[in-house]
Amino acid sequence: MLVSLERTGGFTGRRVTSSIDTDDLPAPQATEALQALDALASAPSAIPPGGASQPRYRLTVHRASSQQVIEVVESQVPAALRPLLAELMRRGPGH
């Protein structure tokens, strides 16, 4: 399954886009990341106070039958999702 990232805002304000096939990740990491994405998708989305100045992540999960879009700011990213975000950022332009 393909996961795409668009990162905007934050200190540098630089926009980064990237994508990864979850088959390219170690199985436990892919499973944890997808579970974290599903949990975020089912939670109400609200930007916390001070969130406007934080990096914003728009993750799109491309499934066979649909696409799921999740938007969070840095402080809302669960620990299980951080390895996936790090890999997506590493694959982004300029890295």
N, C-alpha and C positions, 0 to 999 in steps of 0.2 A: 504494500500500500504506500502511496506517495504522500509525504507531508511537506507542505510548502510554508515558508516563513517570509513575512515582511516585517522588518523592525524599523521603527521610526522614533524620533524624539530622543530624549536623554541629553546628556551633556554636550555631545558632539552634534546632535541633530542629524547625523548621517543616516541615510536610508540604506538598508541592507536587505537583499532578497536572496533566497536560497531554497533548495529543496533536497529531499533525501528519500530514498526508498527504504522502508523499514526492514526489508530483507537484507540491507547492507549493515544493519546494526546487530550486535550480539542479541540473541533471542530474549534473555531476561531484560535487557535495557529496552528493547522494542515493546515488550509486553507492559512493562511499568509505565513507559511514556504514553502508550495508547490508553491505558487505564486512567492515567492522570488527565489526558485530554478529554476522555469521556466524562470524568467527574467534573471538569471545568465547564464542559458544554451543558451539563444538567444543572449547574449552579446559576443563580441569578448574577448577571453581569453588572457590576457597579464599580466605577473608578473611585478608589479611596481618596481621602483628603491628601493633597500634595501629589496625587497621581499624575497630574498634567505635566509635571517636570520629569517624570520617570520615563525610561524607554518603554515603548509600547510594542507588543508582539501580536501580530495577526497570523495565526496558524490555520492553514486549510488542510484538512484531512480528506484526501481523495479516495473515496471508497468505490467499489464496483458499481453500486446503485445510487450513490449520492455524494455530496460534498458537505463537510461539516466545518464551519468557521468558528474559531474561538479567538477572542481578543482579551488580552490581559496586560497589565503593567508589571514592571519588574517585581514589585513587592507581592504580587499575587501568584507568582510562579511557584508551584509546588516542587519540593526537592526531587521527586521522581521524574520531573520533566526537565530539570536542569542539564543532564547529560545530552539529551536530544537537542536542546537549544544551543549548547556549546558546540555540538557537531555541526548544526546548521549555520551558526555564525562562522565557524572555521571554514566552511565551504563557500561562504559568501565572497563577493568580489573584494579584492584587496587583501585577502588572507591567504 
